[in-house]
């Protein structure tokens, strides 16, 4: 099942970032290689993602990685060597994850058998992990989560070994595993915190050796940790999508639902969000909720059994494997107003502990000879396999439409089946150029040309002599369509190019299952210039910290719908920042400027946060805003 549909699955945003990071080139420099106002073949884009194209060496990649702020650097270091040995196709990065997954199985078996002194426990734990739909999702994903699971299982196993052997050799091996786990993910510190508490409670005589081990681990990790701390602003900015205050009950439900999804992806994240926010209820969602509640009861019963029936050393070993992680994410949400209780992929840090707790529950109950528990175990395994199948037959990541995945898959299919199309785009999504790259990766034809443009000027000249079968305006704002329309009519592009130019609505209609007539979606039939105006913002900051980006946000989709890091302005050589957006006439817009989150709103010269700026859209307008200060710099 781990190989089933692997090549057909949507290669999504974070997987593309995996390739970027492995290249050793930061995303900004990588994206600078995307040609603007130049028609290039799709092979140019594909070649940028091919790290075996001769432009990269091991030395340059490792050097670049050492200068990046990464919370999981070891994953990319391993991929530097992997893509040279196996290949640099998109599929090859997923194969690395599958290899690590397969290596995890005997390791988890060894951990379970050693911890519980039972071969049956080893088999149960391994089987639950092997068919877990949660683990299945990430085993088919070109990211670090399965490597992280492997490193955590390894550290758990080696801690038990070192406590049993108590030799210098095993202490050194454990320390090295702890360092590896931290470099796979900084959040592995939660596991090491649990180990610290466990030794403090049950092995005080080993305190000195553990302290020496911890000192050795910190000695080799603190330099990287210092770099993370120094880059904390950049890290928090990149994680600003996690901002959002959840009520306590949503945090609790989100945490338990995450545990249930170890064994079931019946409705996945979309169902959980529908449950959280009380909309889009369906029969499938109700069934999903019932199944997940039953799974939560099994997990809760396993925890109660662990506390009441198992020896203290085993019980607390497993509790310390899960408690730091649960408390950490809950505190993030309650104190710092995040919503990580729903970002379940990070919870893998304690999901291994949950699997082990359920394992010992089933091992003891099945050994007791009652028929109910083997049937319950087989029921959970069957549910997990059904969930795996549901995930594997879906083109998109997980079991829901992530980042308009279906639209991009459909667009790629249309472009690939066209004889020789041209795509005109400005990558107008909240994911920017990366969002467009997701579509590129899905395309199977090389007879596709691409024109990335924000300010189209001489398209007519660029198209002279080009014999395109169709021209698609894709991932384009109303502003780009308006500019194209003006060229088409005013600058006589229609005479230079008597070809079909299809606007975005054509693809949208196909996505909705309609059979649109091409003639209804031609550029020349657009009435945008009659109903909308282009509003240009020129922002002049009097103060701006290094490596900052200025965003506009407001009460209209074109300017971000009040998402503080969605619509970035473009920096000009003179130090100003600029953006132009098409908005319907008669609309009263309100807007602000940020540096990526609400803690970094613009402020006035008296160091007061600025109120919403307002404008009634009536005609093409240029607005100049001088920013005197920022909210986070006031204090």
N, C-alpha and C positions, 0 to 999 in steps of 0.2 A: 504493500500500500504506500510505502514511502516513495516509491518510484512511479506510482500510477499518476498519470496526468502531469508529471513534473514539468515537462516542456511546454505544456499548454497553459499552465497557470500564469496569471498576470504578473509581470515583473514590475513591482510597484516602487513607489518613491524611495522608501528606506533601503531597498535592495540596490537601487541606483546609487544612493549615497554610499553604500558599502564599496562599490567600485571606485567612486571618487576618493574615499578615504584611503583605500588600498593603493591608489596611484601616488600618494604622498603629496599631491597638489591640493591646496585648500579649495573649497567650492568656488570662491570668488574668482580665483585665477583660472580654475577649470572652465567656468562659464564665460570667461573672457575670450575663450577660443571659439565661441559660437559666433559665426559671421553675421553681421548686421547689414541689411540693405544689399545683400549679395545672394544670388541664386546658387545653391549648391545641391549636389545629389545627396540622397539620404545616406549613402555609404560614408560620407564625411562624418556625419553624426555617429554612426555605428563604429567608425574607426576610433573616435575619441574615447569610446568605452572599451575598446580592445587594448588591454594593457600589455599585450604581446606584440604591439605594432612597431617595436624597435625604438620608441621614444623614451622608454623607462628602463632604468637599471635597478638592481637590488639596492645599490648604494643610494641613489637619489630617492627611491621610495622610502627606505628606512630613515634617511635623513629628514625627509619631509614629515614622516609620521612622528619623529621625535620632537618636531616643532609644533605639532598640532595639539590642541587641547582636546583630548579624547578621554571618555570614561571607560572605554573598552579597547585599549590599544593593541592588546595581544592578538585579538581576532584578526586585525588587519595585517599584523606582522606575519602571522601564519599564512594568510592568503597571498602575501607577496611571493612566497615560495610555491604555494599550491598552484597558482595560475600558470607558473612557468613549467610545472611538471605535468599537470593535467590538461590545462587549456584555459583560455580567457573568454569562452563563450558564457552567456548568461547562465546557462544550465550548469556549467562547471562549478560556479560558486555555490549553488544549491547542493551539488554532490559532496562538497566539503562538509556541509552541515549534516548530510545523511551519514557520512562516514563517522563523524563524531557521535551521532545518535547510536549507531550500531556498536561503537566502542563503549558507550554508556551502559548498555544492557548487561554485559558480564560484570561490570564494576558495581552496578546496583545490586546484582545478585550476590556478589561477594559481601557487600556492605550489609544487606539484609540477613544473610546467613550468619555472618559473624556477630551481628548485633543481637539477633533473636535465637541463635544456636539452633536453627531449623532450616532444613532444605526446602520444606514446603513454603516457609515465609519468603525465602529467596525467589521461588518460582512465582508466588503471588505478586510480590513487589515488581518483579521484572515484567510480568504480564500486564499489570495495571499501567505501568509506564509505557510499555510497548504499544498498547492500543489507545492510550489517552488521546482524545481529539485535540486537547490543548497542546500537548507535546507534538502531535502529528502536524499541526499547523506550522509550528516553528521548525520542525524537522525538514519541511519543504521550503524554508525561507532562508535566503542568503544573508542571515544576520547572526548575531553572536549568542542568542539565548540558549541554544542547545549546548554550545561550548561552555557556557556559564553553568548550566545544569551539570555537565560532566565534571567541571572543576570543583563544584560544591560537593558532589557525591564523593569525589576523590578526597577532599579535605575531611569530610565526615569519617570516611573509612580509615584514613591515616591517623586521625585523632584516637579512634578506638584502638588501632594498632599500637600507637605510641603509649597509650595508657596501659596496654597489656604487656608490652615488651619493656618499656622504660629504658631504652638504650640510646646512646648518643646518635647512632645511625638512624634510628626511627625518628628522633627529634629533628634531625637535619632534614630528612625526607618530608616530614610534616611541615616544617617551616618553608621549604621550597614550594610545596603544594599551596600553602597559604599565600605566598607571594604571587604565584601563577594565577590563583583565583582572583586576587585583587586587581591584577593587570587585565584579567578578562572583564571584570566589572568592579567598579569602586564599591557598589552595593554589597559585594561579598564581605565587606566589613561587618555587616549585620550577622553573618554566619560566625565570623571570628569573635564577635561580641558574645554570641551564644556559647561558644566554646569557653570563653573566659569565665562566664558565669557558671558553667558546668564544673570546671576545674575548681573554682572558688568554693563551690558547695560540697563537692564530693572528693576532691583530690588535693587537699591543702598541702600535703607533703611534697607535691610536685610543683608547688608554686614557684620556686626559684628557677627550675628548669623551664617552666612555661614562660616566666618573665624574660629569661635569656632568649628563648625562641621568639617571643614577641618583639624584643629589641632588634633582633636580626631581621625580622620581617619589616619592621618600620624603617630600619636603616636603608633597606633596598627599595622601599615604596615611598617614603616621605618626600624625596626630591620630585617625584611625579605628582604627589599630593599637593605640594607647594605650588606647582604650576597650575593645578586645578583651582586652588584657592585664589591665586592671582588672576585667573581667568573666569572667576565666578560670575561676573556680570555678563560675559558672553554666553556662559552656560545657561544662566537663568533666562536670558533673552531667548535662546533657542528652545527652551522648555516652557515658554510663556503660554503655549497652547494648553498647558495643564492648569492654568489659572482658572479659578471658579469656585465659589463658596458652595459646599454641599451641606445640607442639614445632617445632623448626627444620624438620623435613621437611615438616610441614603448611604452614608458611609458604612454603616453596619451591614445593610443589605448588599451593598456593592462588594464588600469583603467576602461575605458568605457565598454570594453568587459566583464570585471568582473561584472559590474552592469547588463549587459544584461543577464548574466548567472544566475541571480537570478530567471529568468523566463524561461530560455531555456538552455538545454544542448544538442543542436542538434549535435554538433561535439566536444563538450567539449574542454579539454585542448589541445589535439593533434591538433585539427583544428586551435586553436589560435596560437600554435607554428608554424604550417605550414604557417599561414598567416604572422607571424612575420619574419620568416626566408626565405620565398619565395620558398618553395619546397613542393612537394607532393600535388599539387592542384588537386581537383577532383570535380565532379558535386555536390557531397554531401557537400563539403566544400563551394562551391559557394553559394548553397542554405542556408547553415548555416550563411555565412557572410551576405546575404540579410536579413534573419530573425533577426539576431543580430543588424544590422543597424536600422531596423524598431523599434526594442525594445529600442535602444538607443535614437531614435527620440522621442518615447513616454516618456522616462525618462526625456530627456531634456525639452520637452514640459511641463511636470509636474513641473519641477524646475522653468521654466519661469512663469507658472501660479501661483506657490507658491509666488514668489517674487512680481508679479504684482497685484494679486487679493486677497491674504489672508492677514488678520491682521498681523501687524509687529511681535507681540509676538509669534504667531503660526509659522509664516514664519521663524523667526530667531531661534526659538527653534529647528526646524528641520534642518536648515542650520548648526547650531552649533553641531548638532548630526552627521553631515557627514564631515564638512570641516576639523577638526583636523586630522581625519583618512586619508583622501585623501592627504592632505599636507604632513603628516608624511611619508607615503609610497613613495610618489613622491620624497621627499627630500632624503630619504634613497637611492633611485636609482640614483639620479642626483649627490648628493654630495659624498656619500660613495660607489658608484658604486656597487649597489646591483641589483637584479631583482625581488624585492618583488611586483612590479606592476603586475606580473604574478602569484604570490603566493596568489591566491584569497581567500583561506580559512581564512587568517588573516583579510581580508577586511570585514568580517562579523561584525567587530566593527562599521562600518557605513552602512552596508546593511540594518539593521533594519530601519535606517533613510530613506533610499531610498524607502523601502516598504511603509512607512508612507507618503512620498511625493507623490508617485503614488496613494496611497489610497485617499488622499484628492482631487487630480485631478479628479479621477473617481467619487468620491462621489458628487462633485459639478456638474460635467457634466451630470451624470445620473439623478440627481435631477432636472436638467434643462429640462428634458423631450425629448432630442434629441435621436433618435433611434441609431445613429452611435456609441455612447459611450458605451451603454450596449453591443452591438455586439463586439466592440473592447475589452471590459473587458472579455467577454465570450471567445473571440479568444485567449487572453493571458492565461486564465485559461486552455483552451483546450490544447494549446501548452505546458503548464507546465505539464499537466497530461500525454501527449504523451511522454515528456522528462522523467518523472518519470518512466513510463513503460519501456522505453529504458534502463534506468539505472538498474531497478530491474531485468530484464531478463538477465543481463550480470553477469557472474561469478566474474568478477574483480571489484575492487574498481573504481568508476566513470565509464566512458564509453570508456576507452581506456586501452591498455595493459600496466599496471603500473608495473615497475620492473620485466618484463618477467613473468607476472602473468599466462598467458596461458600456458607457458612452465611448470610452477610449478604445475598447476592444472592437466595437462596431465601426468606429471611424477608421481604425487600422485596416479592418477587413475591406471597407469601401475603397480606401486608397490603394490597397494591395491588388484588388481586382480590377482597378482602372488601368487602362493601357499605358498611359504616360501622363499622370496628373502633376499639377503644381499646387503646393499648399502655401498659402499666404497666411502668416500668423504673427501675432505679437505675444504669444504665450500668456494670454490673459486669464490666468487662473491664480488661486491663492498659492499654488505651488510654483508659479513662474515657469522658467525654462525647464525645470525638472519635470513639472507636470506635463509639458509637451513631450519630453523625452520618453515618458511612459508609453505614449502612443507610438513613437518612433520604434521602440523596442518590439512592439507588437506587429509591426509591418513585416510582411514576408517578401515583398517585391523590392528590387533595387531600381526600378524604373519610376522613381518618385523624386521630384525636385522640390526644394523647400526655400521659401523666401521669408526670413525673419525680419520684420520691420516694424518700427513704431512710428516713424515719420516718413511715409512713402513719398518719394519725390519724382523719380524718373522711371517708374515701373514700365511705362510705355516703351522707353528705349531698351530696357532689360528684356522685354518680351519680343522684340523684333526678331523674326526668324525662328522663334520657338513654336513648335507644333504640338501644343499640349492637347490631350484629349479632353480634359476638364481642369478648371481652376477652382480650388476650394478656399474660401475664407474661413479659417478654423481657429478656435480659441482667440477670437478677436473681440475687442470692445466695440461699442457703438462708435467710439472716436475713430478707430481705424477704418471701420466701414464708411463712415462719413468722409474721411480723407480720400479713400479709394473712390467713392462716388463722385467727389468733386473732380478728381483726376479723370474719371471715366467720362464725365459730361463736359466739364469746363476745359480740360486740357486735351480733349479730342482723343483720349485713350481708346474710345470706341472705334475710331477710324484705324488706329494702329493694331487693334486686337479685336477682331470680330469673333470673339470666342465666348463661351459660357463662363461666367464667374458666379459661383454659387455661394450664398451667404450662409451663416451658421444655422439658420432656421431649417435648412434642408436636412442636415444631419439630425437635428432635434426631432423632426417629424419622423424620420426613419426609426429613431430610438423609441418613439412612442408607438411603434407598430403600425404606423400609417404608410400609405403608398403615395408620397407626394409627387406632384407634377413639377418637373424641373423648371418649367417656365414660370412657376409661381414664386420661385426663390432666386431669381436673377438679380445681380447687383443693380442693374439699371432700373429695376422696378422698386428699389428701396425708397421709402419716403422719409428716411431719417432726417434729412436736411430740412424738412418742412415742419417737423414736430419737436426737434431737439436742438440743443445748443452745445457748443464746446466751451467748457469752463477750464481755463488754464490757471494753475496755481504756481506762483513763483515764491519760494520761501527763502528768506535770507537770515540764517542764524547768526546771532552776535557771539554766541559761544556754543561749541560743539565738541564733546569729548572725542578722542581718536577712535577710529573704526566704528563710528556710529552710522546708523541709517535713519533717515527721517521718513515717517509714515503719515499719511493722511487717513482719517477715519471719520465717518459721519453716518447720517441716517438714510443713506442711499446705497444700493448694491455697488455702484461704480466706485464709491469711495469707502467700501469696506464694511458697511452695516455695523458700525461701532466695534469692529474687531481691530484692536490697536496695532497689530503687526501684519495686516493682510495686504494693504496697498502701499507699496514703497514709492517714494519720489526718486527721481533720477538726479544724481549729483552732476552739476555743470562745472566746467573748468574754472569759472569765476568764483566758485564757492557757494553759489546758490543751488537750490534744489527745485526740480520742476516736475509737474505732472499735468496732463490734460485729459479730461474726461467728458464724455457726452452724456448729458442729463436732459430729461424731458422738460420742455418749456412749461412754466406754470408751477413747477415744483419748488417748495421752500426747503432748501437744504440747510442743515446744521452740521458743523464739522470742527474737528480739532486736529492737532498735530502731536505726534508722540515719537519716541525713539524705540518703540517696540512693545511697550506695555504701559499700563496706567500709572505706574510709579514714575514714569518718565514723560509726563505730559509737558506741554510748553507753558511757560510762565511769563509774566510781564516784568517790566524793569523794577517794579516794587517787590518782586519775588512772590507774587501771588499767582496761583494757578488761574489760567485764563478761562473764562466762560466759553460756551459754544459760540463760534462765529456763525453768522447767518447770511443767506443770500437767496433771493427769489430769482429763479432762472427765467430769463426772458430772451436773451440773445447771447451770441458769442462774447465771452468776457474773460479778461485777464485780471487776476487778483494777486497783488503783491503783499506778502505777510512778513514782517520783520519779527523774529523771535529773540527776545532779550535774555531769556533764561529757561531753565527746565526744573520741574518739580523736585527731582532727586538731587539737584545741585544746590537747592536753596539752603539746606541745612549745612 
